[in-house]
């Protein structure tokens, strides 16, 4: 699954729903703390998006 954000397209592992650091193609000097904070935020957002989509999908596809 790919998610678009202000950084660009990032790859998300479908199993864990986590973003891998390699997916960034990071350039320029960045501290590990900043990177970890950014990763954590994106992981939270992707998890939230996944949950919302999952709930929405479940509601639509309920057995009648």
C-alpha positions as a Markdown table, in Angstrom:
| # | Residue | x | y | z |
|---|---|---|---|---|
| 1 | Unk | 0.0 | 0.0 | 0.0 |
| 2 | Unk | 1.3 | 3.5 | -0.8 |
| 3 | Unk | 0.3 | 6.6 | 1.1 |
| 4 | Unk | 0.7 | 10.1 | -0.3 |
| 5 | Unk | 1.9 | 12.8 | 2.1 |
| 6 | Unk | 3.8 | 16.0 | 2.0 |
| 7 | Unk | 7.1 | 14.1 | 1.8 |
| 8 | Unk | 6.0 | 12.2 | -1.3 |
| 9 | Unk | 5.0 | 8.6 | -1.8 |
| 10 | Unk | 6.0 | 6.3 | 1.0 |
| 11 | Unk | 5.8 | 2.5 | 1.2 |
| 12 | Unk | 3.9 | 1.0 | 4.0 |
| 13 | Unk | 4.3 | -2.6 | 5.0 |
| 14 | Unk | 0.8 | -4.2 | 4.8 |
| 15 | Unk | 1.5 | -6.6 | 7.7 |
| 16 | Unk | 2.6 | -4.2 | 10.4 |
| 17 | Unk | 1.3 | -1.0 | 8.8 |
| 18 | Unk | 4.6 | 0.6 | 9.6 |
| 19 | Unk | 6.8 | 2.9 | 7.4 |
| 20 | Unk | 10.3 | 1.7 | 6.7 |
| 21 | Unk | 13.1 | 4.3 | 6.9 |
| 22 | Unk | 14.3 | 3.2 | 3.5 |
| 23 | Unk | 11.0 | 4.1 | 2.0 |
| 24 | Unk | 11.8 | 7.8 | 2.5 |
| 25 | Unk | 14.8 | 8.1 | 0.3 |
| 26 | Unk | 16.0 | 10.6 | 2.9 |
| 27 | Unk | 18.5 | 13.2 | 1.8 |
| 28 | Unk | 20.2 | 15.9 | 3.8 |
| 29 | Unk | 21.3 | 16.0 | 7.4 |
| 30 | Unk | 18.6 | 14.8 | 9.8 |
| 31 | Unk | 19.1 | 13.7 | 13.4 |
| 32 | Unk | 17.8 | 10.3 | 14.5 |
| 33 | Unk | 15.5 | 12.0 | 17.0 |
| 34 | Unk | 13.8 | 14.1 | 14.3 |
| 35 | Unk | 13.5 | 11.1 | 12.0 |
| 36 | Unk | 12.1 | 8.9 | 14.7 |
| 37 | Unk | 9.6 | 11.6 | 15.6 |
| 38 | Unk | 8.5 | 11.9 | 12.0 |
| 39 | Unk | 8.3 | 8.1 | 11.5 |
| 40 | Unk | 6.2 | 7.8 | 14.7 |
| 41 | Unk | 3.8 | 10.5 | 13.5 |
| 42 | Unk | 3.4 | 9.0 | 10.0 |
| 43 | Unk | 2.9 | 5.5 | 11.5 |
| 44 | Unk | 0.1 | 7.0 | 13.8 |
| 45 | Unk | -1.5 | 8.7 | 10.8 |
| 46 | Unk | -1.3 | 5.5 | 8.6 |
| 47 | Unk | -2.7 | 3.4 | 11.5 |
| 48 | Unk | -5.6 | 5.9 | 11.9 |
| 49 | Unk | -6.3 | 5.9 | 8.2 |
| 50 | Unk | -6.2 | 2.1 | 8.1 |
| 51 | Unk | -8.6 | 1.9 | 11.0 |
| 52 | Unk | -11.1 | 4.4 | 9.6 |
| 53 | Unk | -11.1 | 2.6 | 6.2 |
| 54 | Unk | -11.4 | -0.7 | 7.9 |
| 55 | Unk | -14.4 | 0.4 | 9.9 |
| 56 | Unk | -16.0 | 2.1 | 6.9 |
| 57 | Unk | -15.5 | -1.1 | 4.8 |
| 58 | Unk | -16.9 | -3.3 | 7.6 |
| 59 | Unk | -20.1 | -1.1 | 7.8 |
| 60 | Unk | -20.7 | -1.3 | 4.1 |
| 61 | Unk | -20.1 | -5.0 | 3.8 |
| 62 | Unk | -22.2 | -6.2 | 6.7 |
| 63 | Unk | -24.2 | -9.4 | 6.0 |
| 64 | Unk | -27.9 | -8.6 | 5.6 |
